[in-house]
Amino acid sequence: METTQSWNSVSTLEARDRSNASHNHGFALVAVMLLMAVVGVVTATVLQTTSTEIQISGNHKQAVQEFYAAEAGLAEARSRLRKTGATEVSFIADPAVTSDPSWTAYIVESAEWSPSVDPEYASHETNVIPLPGHPTNTVVQPNSLQTGIPYWAKIRHKTEYDAERAGHKPATPHYVDLDGSHTGHSKNNRGNVVYYGYPSPADTVPVSFTTNTSTPWLPIEKIVAHGSATNGTVVLEEEVYHPPGPNQLGALQS
């Protein structure tokens, strides 16, 4: 009897060991499956993060390209407003004897360019695309000095309307108003051109001003440049003026 009980005891222990081993295998399988699920989630997150970072990097690169293209447009416009010689063929200027408030000039690098891409386009303005020997051309033709950078630029005189949009009021003037009118203006009626120079022979410091008479000083110019890439555009705008020098229009004698 004692022998039988001993064998029964051994059998029970072996059964318990097999049961524990089975449970351990089950727990291990569950742990492995959980670990695989976690690894899968982490992998998917890494792939998604990497994809997003690549997209952000691409968007940044595109934005930088657009910005520098627009900068190049501003640079060309500035250079073409600067006359360095009597026969400078690339020089751009208002051909009117008295500065025309509606004068606008474009610099384009592609024959596919259309005025419809300009959100500020106004049909009543001159909208010229100056060519050498033809400063009043309005037919779309590439007139940029380069063809490798995707930009276009618009040049026009600064007017009273522009100053008013920037906050000019009689109580807080942005320029010396000498044209005798203080009424507001609109896109269809921009008012007079804003010049930079000396309103009177007695002035010693140049200022922005308007006048209803002729003046030897030149207008302030507004330049808007659009730089493009694959699907986007960067727009940069600046105001420039010709340095007036001293308020001395006659010959100097020693």
Sequence and secondary structure as in RCSB ss.txt:
>XXXX:A:sequence
METTQSWNSVSTLEARDRSNASHNHGFALVAVMLLMAVVGVVTATVLQTTSTEIQISGNHKQAVQEFYAAEAGLA
EARSRLRKTGATEVSFIADPAVTSDPSWTAYIVESAEWSPSVDPEYASHETNVIPLPGHPTNTVVQPNSLQTGIP
YWAKIRHKTEYDAERAGHKPATPHYVDLDGSHTGHSKNNRGNVVYYGYPSPADTVPVSFTTNTSTPWLPIEKIVA
HGSATNGTVVLEEEVYHPPGPNQLGALQS
>XXXX:A:secstr
 HHHHHHHHHHHHHHHHHHHHHHHHHHHHHHHHHHHHHHHHHHHHHHHHHHHHHHHHHHHHHHHHHHHHHHHHHH
HHHHHTS  STT TT     SSS  TT EEEEES TT  GGG TT  TTS  B  BTTBTT  S    SS SSS 
EEEEEEE BHHHHHHTT  SSS SSEEESS     BTTB  SB EEE SSTT  S EEEEESS  SS B EEEEE
EEE SS EEEEEEEE     SS  S    
